[in-house]
Amino acid sequence: MKISIIRSGGFAGLAETLGSLDTTSLAPAQARKIEALVAAAGFFELPDELTGDIAGADFMRYEVTVSDGTRRHTVRFVDDQSARSHPLAALVEWMLHTVPAI
């Protein structure tokens, strides 16, 4: 499974590629955790855009792309701490704070 993350927004309105990874290059436990987070989010069933529950120009926006075999899907979401964005935010946070490759 390959995952890439782009972050934009905030007060400065910057856009940056946070990184990408291929789970085949990770330790098996890390790969299973990331794949479980993707599955828990129902990632491949999500719409292309998740709208936030709260409006605000300074929220961080994320674009997460996951490729798994023949499946490829991109989801954009606002990290507004809502229940709807929580599973994707959890995936992003876990990857950024746990996986040294990203």
SVG drawing of the C-alpha trace seen along z (x, -y; Angstrom):
<svg xmlns="http://www.w3.org/2000/svg" viewBox="-21 -34 34 42">
<polyline fill="none" stroke="black" stroke-width="0.4" points="0.0,0.0 1.3,-3.4 0.2,-6.6 1.0,-10.2 0.0,-13.3 -0.2,-17.0 -1.1,-19.7 -2.3,-23.2 -4.0,-26.1 -3.5,-27.5 -2.9,-31.2 -0.1,-31.4 -2.0,-29.4 1.1,-27.3 1.0,-24.0 3.5,-21.3 4.0,-17.7 4.4,-16.0 5.7,-12.8 4.8,-9.4 5.5,-5.9 5.1,-2.3 4.1,0.1 6.3,2.8 9.3,0.8 8.1,0.7 8.4,3.1 5.4,5.6 3.8,4.2 3.9,0.6 2.5,1.7 -0.3,3.6 -1.2,0.5 -1.3,-1.9 -3.4,0.6 -5.7,1.0 -6.1,-2.8 -6.9,-3.0 -9.5,-0.2 -11.0,-1.8 -11.5,-5.0 -13.3,-3.2 -10.9,-5.1 -11.8,-3.6 -15.5,-4.3 -15.1,-7.9 -16.1,-10.7 -13.3,-12.7 -14.0,-15.7 -15.1,-15.6 -16.6,-18.9 -15.9,-20.2 -18.5,-20.7 -17.0,-24.0 -16.2,-26.8 -12.8,-28.5 -10.2,-29.7 -7.3,-28.9 -8.0,-25.1 -5.4,-22.8 -6.5,-20.9 -5.1,-17.5 -5.0,-15.5 -4.4,-11.9 -3.9,-9.5 -3.8,-5.7 -2.9,-3.1 -3.4,0.5 -3.1,2.9 -5.4,1.7 -7.3,-0.7 -6.3,-4.3 -8.3,-7.0 -7.7,-10.6 -9.6,-12.2 -9.4,-15.9 -10.5,-16.9 -10.4,-19.8 -8.9,-18.9 -11.7,-20.5 -11.6,-17.9 -15.0,-16.7 -16.1,-13.0 -16.2,-12.9 -12.6,-13.9 -11.2,-12.1 -10.3,-8.7 -8.3,-10.5 -6.7,-12.8 -5.7,-9.8 -4.1,-8.2 -2.1,-11.4 -1.0,-12.0 0.1,-8.4 2.1,-8.4 3.7,-11.7 4.6,-10.9 5.4,-7.2 6.9,-6.4 10.4,-7.8 10.3,-7.5 7.7,-10.3"/>
</svg>
